[in-house]
């Protein structure tokens, strides 16, 4: 009996102190706090909207009944309050928020100022409630991430744990906003962290599910949009979805371009920074006099296009008007996300495309609403460079599995097309403009810190270029290598011989004494200098999918000093990562 009790206590002690258990508990706490924060943020937007427009309901319906003075001056006053809050209390609360979270993870170990939670909440809620043409998700991601960072700071956890908990906060924010736990987790993994490791995956899923449960308790379990019945009419629709993906990529590219050009325009104005949102609010109000659909998050207009209540001319016009309105709101210094505007723009692009193809091919195409749904995912995929997040989010938001195949085709195509044109997403481009290359993050920095000389193999088995096939067979049968540097009579590197080069000729008896190594070796050799680093080596290995590189002298590229394999590079990188993690825990 005593032995059983001791065994139970031993198991309990292991559970209590294990990494997985600690992170699961912390992830739950972050998910709970971020979920409550997301719900509170929604209520706060309704509260400020009630003050601004006299209603907390559908802003689109109410805006159409307002006088022109209210439509213009409410966004302007909201811009003034937002400008003062951001300028004097937390500059990082400006804009759409996600790039600042990515920067904190990449460069600051996940450290985010505690005051950001309050400032971002107030600034974004006022901006959206007063009609700012932005979304809720960016602020909630930043709020959730700040909550995760604050809890980490209070508990004094390690840097790696803090980064994971910041990701948990981001996932919880997205999950609670869109009632999409899977998409919330994928957003954090694919876009915020860029890490799909098991140690990261589990806490983020726990946090995302926890936040969704909180959101559903307070806000109900409803799809984000009113989605009509959908079915794939014909396999001939697949090429149409392919072209829709290309169109969405082009529109997304225009959105990203105009957003940052507008930001540059406002930065060049000789106007105090905290007054620029006032000018942006006035410009936005003037647009809203003719297009009230662009006010706020714009979900009312998305519902209208899904229910086919708008003409194709008006839908096409809303694509460009929304791009301009969102660019003005964010570029002038407003606070809000680009996710909801991307959904809006995608819905309009898809709606216009759907009306067009349905009129031309009525017998083989679904209703225009189907193309609107797919377009939403495609524009989000293109702007964020996160196709998996977009696919899962639209699937969860619509609750319709039959849409998944067209959604996958269009999102992947839009993402591939835009990355061929512009390698930076709408998030990473903001960091690039600040001189921060998020893609050249910890992986590249670690690879650049390791020299080729420190890990190259100097015990090299070479082959003379005049060696016959018969002699080569004897050497290979006794060697542990299958690729060899080829040298001439002066020990100068002249080529590389791999298995692919000699596999066919080696066992041909007729070529035994007729063919020499030089005849079949690769003479156009990709080399790496001894003074280069592992990032340079990987840049040379990857394009041609090589497995081995000869290391040569920096003064003479025919002087062979050693060999470097892909396995050597990966092994050295893994060791460096483990060392970094261990040092951070210590």
Rosetta blueprint (number, residue, H / E / L):
1 X L
2 X H
3 X H
4 X H
5 X H
6 X H
7 X H
8 X H
9 X H
10 X H
11 X H
12 X H
13 X H
14 X H
15 X H
16 X H
17 X H
18 X L
19 X H
20 X H
21 X H
22 X H
23 X H
24 X H
25 X H
26 X H
27 X H
28 X H
29 X H
30 X H
31 X H
32 X H
33 X H
34 X H
35 X H
36 X H
37 X H
38 X H
39 X H
40 X H
41 X H
42 X H
43 X H
44 X H
45 X H
46 X H
47 X H
48 X H
49 X H
50 X H
51 X H
52 X H
53 X H
54 X L
55 X L
56 X L
57 X L
58 X L
59 X H
60 X H
61 X H
62 X H
63 X H
64 X L
65 X L
66 X L
67 X L
68 X H
69 X H
70 X H
71 X H
72 X H
73 X H
74 X H
75 X H
76 X H
77 X H
78 X H
79 X H
80 X H
81 X H
82 X H
83 X H
84 X H
85 X H
86 X H
87 X H
88 X H
89 X H
90 X L
91 X H
92 X H
93 X H
94 X L
95 X E
96 X L
97 X L
98 X H
99 X H
100 X H
101 X H
102 X H
103 X H
104 X H
105 X H
106 X H
107 X H
108 X L
109 X L
110 X L
111 X L
112 X L
113 X L
114 X L
115 X L
116 X H
117 X H
118 X H
119 X H
120 X H
121 X H
122 X H
123 X H
124 X H
125 X H
126 X H
127 X H
128 X H
129 X H
130 X L
131 X L
132 X L
133 X L
134 X L
135 X E
136 X L
137 X H
138 X H
139 X H
140 X H
141 X H
142 X H
143 X H
144 X H
145 X H
146 X H
147 X H
148 X H
149 X H
150 X H
151 X H
152 X H
153 X H
154 X H
155 X H
156 X L
157 X L
158 X L
159 X H
160 X H
161 X H
162 X H
163 X H
164 X H
165 X H
166 X H
167 X H
168 X H
169 X H
170 X H
171 X H
172 X H
173 X H
174 X H
175 X H
176 X H
177 X H
178 X H
179 X L
180 X L
181 X H
182 X H
183 X H
184 X H
185 X H
186 X H
187 X H
188 X H
189 X H
190 X H
191 X H
192 X H
193 X H
194 X L
195 X L
196 X L
197 X L
198 X H
199 X H
200 X H
201 X H
202 X H
203 X H
204 X H
205 X H
206 X H
207 X H
208 X H
209 X H
210 X H
211 X H
212 X H
213 X H
214 X H
215 X H
216 X H
217 X H
218 X H
219 X H
220 X L
221 X L
222 X L
223 X L
224 X L
225 X L
226 X L
227 X L
228 X L
229 X L
230 X L
231 X L
232 X L
233 X L
234 X L
235 X L
236 X L
237 X H
238 X H
239 X H
240 X H
241 X H
242 X H
243 X H
244 X H
245 X H
246 X H
247 X H
248 X H
249 X H
250 X H
251 X H
252 X H
253 X H
254 X H
255 X H
256 X H
257 X H
258 X H
259 X H
260 X H
261 X H
262 X H
263 X H
264 X H
265 X H
266 X H
267 X H
268 X L
269 X L
270 X L
271 X L
272 X L
273 X H
274 X H
275 X H
276 X H
277 X H
278 X H
279 X H
280 X H
281 X H
282 X H
283 X H
284 X H
285 X H
286 X H
287 X H
288 X H
289 X L
290 X L
291 X L
292 X H
293 X H
294 X H
295 X L
296 X L
297 X L
298 X L
299 X H
300 X H
301 X H
302 X H
303 X H
304 X H
305 X H
306 X H
307 X L
308 X L
309 X L
310 X L
311 X L
312 X H
313 X H
314 X H
315 X H
316 X H
317 X H
318 X H
319 X H
320 X H
321 X H
322 X H
323 X H
324 X H
325 X H
326 X H
327 X H
328 X H
329 X H
330 X H
331 X H
332 X L
333 X L
334 X L
335 X E
336 X L
337 X E
338 X L
339 X H
340 X H
341 X H
342 X H
343 X H
344 X H
345 X H
346 X H
347 X H
348 X H
349 X H
350 X H
351 X H
352 X H
353 X H
354 X H
355 X H
356 X H
357 X H
358 X H
359 X H
360 X H
361 X L
362 X L
363 X L
364 X L
365 X L
366 X L
367 X L
368 X H
369 X H
370 X H
371 X H
372 X H
373 X H
374 X H
375 X H
376 X H
377 X H
378 X H
379 X H
380 X H
381 X H
382 X H
383 X H
384 X H
385 X L
386 X L
387 X H
388 X H
389 X H
390 X H
391 X H
392 X H
393 X H
394 X H
395 X H
396 X H
397 X H
398 X H
399 X L
400 X L
401 X H
402 X H
403 X H
404 X H
405 X H
406 X H
407 X H
408 X H
409 X H
410 X H
411 X H
412 X H
413 X H
414 X H
415 X H
416 X H
417 X H
418 X H
419 X H
420 X H
421 X H
422 X L
423 X L
424 X L
425 X L
426 X L
427 X L
428 X H
429 X H
430 X H
431 X H
432 X H
433 X H
434 X L
435 X L
436 X L
437 X L
438 X L
439 X L
440 X L
441 X L
442 X H
443 X H
444 X H
445 X H
446 X H
447 X H
448 X H
449 X L
450 X L
451 X E
452 X H
453 X H
454 X H
455 X H
456 X L
457 X E
458 X L
459 X L
460 X L
461 X L
462 X E
463 X E
464 X E
465 X L
466 X L
467 X L
468 X E
469 X H
470 X H
471 X H
472 X H
473 X H
474 X H
475 X H
476 X H
477 X H
478 X H
479 X L
480 X L
481 X L
482 X L
483 X L
484 X E
485 X E
486 X E
487 X E
488 X L
489 X L
490 X L
491 X L
492 X E
493 X E
494 X E
495 X E
496 X E
497 X E
498 X L
499 X H
500 X H
501 X H
502 X H
503 X L
504 X L
505 X L
506 X L
507 X L
508 X L
509 X H
510 X H
511 X H
512 X L
513 X L
514 X L
515 X L
516 X E
517 X H
518 X H
519 X H
520 X H
521 X L
522 X E
523 X L
524 X L
525 X L
526 X L
527 X E
528 X E
529 X E
530 X L
531 X L
532 X L
533 X E
534 X H
535 X H
536 X H
537 X H
538 X H
539 X H
540 X H
541 X H
542 X H
543 X H
544 X H
545 X L
546 X L
547 X L
548 X E
549 X E
550 X E
551 X E
552 X E
553 X L
554 X L
555 X L
556 X L
557 X L
558 X L
559 X E
560 X E
561 X E
562 X E
563 X E
564 X E
565 X E
566 X H
567 X H
568 X H
569 X H
570 X H
571 X H
572 X H
573 X H
574 X H
575 X H
576 X H
577 X H
578 X H
579 X H
580 X H
581 X H
582 X H
583 X H
584 X H
585 X H
586 X L
